[in-house]
Amino acid sequence: MSALQFHWFLPTNGGDGRQVVDGGHGVEAGDSSRPASVSYLGQVARAAEDNGFAAALTPTGAWCEDAWVTTAMLSQVSERLKFLVAFRPGVVSPYLAAQMAGTFQELSGGRLLLNVVTGGESHEQRMYGDFEDKDARYERCGEFLEIVRRLWTGETVDFSGKHLRVEGARLQQLPDPLPEIYFGGSSPAAGAVAAEHADVYLTWGEPPEAVAAKIAWIRELAASTGRERPIRFGLRVHVINRDSAAEAWAEADRLLAGIDEAAIDRVQAGLRRSESEGQRRMLALNGGTKRDLEIHPNLWAGVGLVRGGAGTALVGSHTEVADLIEQYHQVGVEEFVLSAYPHLEGTYWFGEGVLPELSRRGLWEHPSPRRRRPAAVPFTD
């Protein structure tokens, strides 16, 4: 089996803290919320870097700080960590996005990855001036990615599509290396775009058998396009790991106790209006109730009660979480985008607990191993 890659998450979506409801996704920040400042996010980025994470995902949306600006600043307070920048094709032109990628790679030393988010909510898209419907957004995204990839090869691009048009477009600064494209989506329209353009197909944390079915679906679509480059698969999920299973589930129970029933009703009502097929699948896993949230051994759906997007968490001892990661790997997942509450401490729980276990199994290697110095033992002479 190939080595796994692990990425972390930068909580620019309203704050971070010791509760699921400490800010972001329309939930009011609590008194203990940590702001999405350069100071705090820099701590998270450096902790992720030190613990062996390859990159950090920065989200996009009306409730987030801008991902491009934030990660550009954080690249200056970190050294190796790559940034998986989420952005929406509907709010930036393909030429400008291609140009920004070239600039980012040049000034950061090649530390950019791109998470292309088509946008699942029409009301939010309209805030950005985008009035296309969901299917049209995916059509436009396919055109966008075709233009961007052609620009990255140094081609002079003339393109006239259904949604986008450029003439005589040519980049002066080509990104080196080319940023890999991460892409997710559970609808037929999303699958078609992913199969043709994605380097990594991302899905949220459903049980392994459901993830296996998605992987088979995308592989079949990708084969039908005749693409030559392989497609990899990643999982976006939260994690709660501790020294023992009892400690981990006690932490999950603590997080659940901090979620108000009224907040569940309010957030669930909003999420049920989502146009996202992936969001519909997340809602089906938690059922809108605090009961029966372990939907697969060591997979917990409590986060999704008050959070849009990724709504499940790997929960258990370090060994149990490593076992579940190995299950996902066996069905084809090679990359994991993780987060925790709080994100700073979570990097250490996972980095010092689960990653060494996966290393012992030959499934992971630290991208920048620490130099081991012999310990000095005093008073032995």
N, C-alpha and C positions, 0 to 999 in steps of 0.2 A: 504494500500500500504506500502511496505517496505521502510526503510530509504535509501536515496541516498548516494553515496560516490562520492567525487570530488577529482580529482588529477590535478596537475599543470604540467608544462613542463619546462625543463631546456635547455636553448638555447645554447647548445654546438656545434651547427651546423654552426658556422661561425660568431656569434655575435648577438647582440640585439640592439634595438634602437627604435626611434619614427616613423620609416617608415618600410613598408613591405620589402623594398629593402635594409635594413641596414646590409645585409650579410647573407650568407648561401645559400644552394641549387644552387650554381654556380653563384649567383648574387654578383657582387663586393660590398664590404662593403662601406658605405658612411662615410663622415667625422664625423658623430655623432654616429657611431657604438660603442657599448660597448663590450669589449672583453670577451671571454668565460674564464675568470680567476677564480681562487678559490675565490678571494675577491668578485667579482660581483656575481658569481653563488651562493656563500654562502649567499649573501643578498637575492637573489631570494628564495633560499631554506628556509631560516629563515622566510621570509615573508609568504611563503606558509604554513609553519608550524603554525605560529601565527594566520593565518586567517582561519585555520580549514581544510586545504587540507590534505588528508590522505597520499598521495604519490606524487612523481614527476617522470615523464617519461623522460628518457635520451635517445636520438635517437642513431642510429648506421648507419655507412656508411663511405665512403671515405672522405666526406666533414665534418665529425664530429670528435670531440675529442673522445677518447676511453671511452665507457660508464662505463666499470668496474672500470677503474682507477679513472675516474672523480668522480663517486659516492662514491667510497671508501674514497676519500679525503673529500668529502662534508659531509659524515657521521660523521666526527669529528668536524664539525662546526655547527651541528644541533643535536637535541635531540630525537624527536619523529618521524619525517617525514620518510616514507618509500621511497625506490627508485625502480622505475619500470625500470629495466635495459634492454634495447633492445640489442639483440645480434643475430648473424647468426650461425646456426648449421654448415654451410659449412666451417667455418673458425676456429672452435675449436672442439676438440674431445668430445664425450659424457662423458667420464670419467673425463676429465679435467673440463668440465662445471659443472658436479655434485660436484666435489671437490671444485671448486671455490664458488659454492653456499653454501656449508657447512662452508667454511671459512668465507664468508661474513656474514652469519647468526650469527656465533659465535662471530665475532669481532664487529659487528654493533648492537648486541642485537636483532636480528631477524627482520631486517628492509629491507629485500630483496623481491622484486617481479620480475618476469621475463617476458619480452615481446619478444617472439620468432618471429624473422623476417626471413622468408625463403629466401628472396632476389628476387626482380622482374626484375633486369636488368643484363643480362648475361655479358655485357661488364664490369660492375663494379665487378661482382663476379670473373671474370678472373683476375682482379687486385690482388685479394686475393689468386689466385692460384686455384680457383674453376671453372672447365670447364664443369660441368653438365648443362643440359638444365633445363627449368623451371619445367616440370613435374617430372624429376628425383630429383630435389631439394626438391619437396614436398614429394616424396617417402622416400628420405633420412631423411627428417625432422621427418616423422612418426617413422622411426626406431630409430632415435636419442632420441626422447621423450620416447619411450618405454624403452630404455636402462637406461636413466636418472631416470625415475620414479622407476624402479626396484632397481637401486642402492640406491636411497633415502630410500627404505624400509629396507635396510640392507642386501639385498640378494647378494649372490655371483653370478655374471652374466656371463654366457656363451651365446654369441649371434653371429649368423652368418646370416646376411641378404644380400640383393642384393647390398647394398651400404656400410654397416658398419659391423665391426666384432670386438668383444672383447672376451677375454678368462680370466677366473678366476678373474674378476673385482669385487672388494669389497672396499667400502669406510670405512675409519677409522673415519671420522668426518661427521656424518649425520646432515643435516640441520634441525634446530629446531627453529621455525616451518618450515614445508615444504613450499617453495616459490610457490605461485600460478602462473599458466601459463596463460599469456595473449597472444592471437593469433588473427590475422586478415587475411583477404584475401577474394576475391570475385569470384575466379574461382572455378570450380568443384573440382579440385585437392586440393585447400585450404580448401574448405568446408569439405572434407572427413577427413583431418587431424584435423581440429578444432573440428569436431563432436566427435572424439574419445579422444582427448588429452587436449583440452582447458578447463581451469576453467572459463575464461572470454573471450568471443568472442568480439573483437573490430572491429568497422566499422567507416568509415569517415562520416562526417555530411551531409548526403543526406536528402531530405524532409522526414517527419515522415512516410508517407505511404510507401516510398521505404525502410526505415529502418525496418518497420514492416514486409515487405515481406522477407527481409534478415533474420530476427529473426525467422520467421516461417520456412524458408528453413533450417537453422541450427538446430532448434529444431527437425524437422522431421528426419534429418540425425542423430542427436544424439540419438533419440529414436530407430533408426534402428540398432545402435551399441550395444544396450542392456546395456549401461553404467548406473551405479547406482547413481553416484554423479551428482548433478544438474549442469547445465551450466548457467552462468550469461552473461549479455550483456552490453557492454560499447560503448560510443560514443566519438570519437576523433574529436574535433572541436575548432575553435578559438572563442573568445567572445569580443564584444564591447558593454559594458553597461554603461550608464550614468544616471544622475538624471532625465533626460527627454528624450523622443524619439528623439526630435529635436537635442539635443546635441550628442546623439549616432550616428545618421545618418550624422551629420556634421563631426564627427570623421571618419566615413567610407569614406565620400567624400574627406576628407583631405588625408587619406591613398591612395585613388585611384588617386588623383592628383599627388602624389609623384611617381607614377609608369609610367615610360617612355614607349611610344608605341614601341620603338625599342626593349626594354627589353622584352615586352610581346611577340613580334614576335620571338625573339631568344629563350626564355625559352619555349614557346609553341611548337616550332619546335622540341626541344629536348624531351619534354614530350610526344609528339605524337609517338616517337620511343619506348616508354616504353612498356614492356611486361606485365605490371600490369593491370589486369582487373579493379581493384579499381581506378587506375590512369585514365583509359579510362573513367570511370564514372564521375570522377571529371572534366575532360576536357569537357565532354558533358554538365555539369552544367553551366560553364562560357562561353562556346562558343568562347573563345579567343578574346572577345571584352569587352569594358567597358560599353556596353549597357545592360539593362535588367538583372541586377545582383541579384535582390531580387527574388529568385527562389521559395520561399514560404514565407508567412508572417513572417518577422523578421529573415529570413535566407538568408545570402548574400554570393555570390560566388566570390567576388573580390580577396581574398587572392590567390586563385588558378591560377590567371593570371600569376604570377611570382614565384610560389612555387609548388614543387612537394609534394605529400602526401596530408594531410588534407588541403582542399582549401576553406572551407566555414567558416562563422562566425555567431554566434547568435548576432543580433544587435537590440538594443532598450533600453527602460527604464528598470530599475531594475525589475519592475513588468512584463513587456512584456517578458523579457528574462526568468524570472521565469515561466511565462505561457508556453513558448515554451519548456522549460525543462520538465514541467509537461506533455505536449503532448507526448514527447519522453518516459517519464516514463510510460504513459498509454499504450504504445505499447510494453513495456518490457525492456526498458533501465534502468539499476540500477546504472551505474557508468559513469562518465564523465571525460575525460582527456582534460583539457582546456589550452589555451595559449592566449596571447595578445601582443600588441605592445605599449610600452615596457612590458616585462614580470614582472618586479619588480612592477611598478605602477598598472599593471593589476590585480595582486593578491589582492590589496587593493580595487580597483573598484568593483571586484566581491565579495571579502570577506566581504566588508562592505555594499554592496548594494544588491546583489542577495541572498547570503546565509542567512541573517537574514529574508528575505521574505520567503524563503523556510522553515526556521525553524518555522516561524509563521504558516505555512500551515501543519506542522507536517511531513514534508518530509525530514528533515535533522537535525542532531544533531552534535554539535562541538565535535570532538573526545577527546579534552582536554579543557573543558570549563574554561574560565578565572574566577578566584575568584573575586567576587564583594565585594568591601569594601564600607562601608557607606561613603558618601561624607561629608567632614567637611565643615560646613557653618560658616564662621567667623563673629564675631561681632553680634551674635544673643542673647547673654546673657545680 
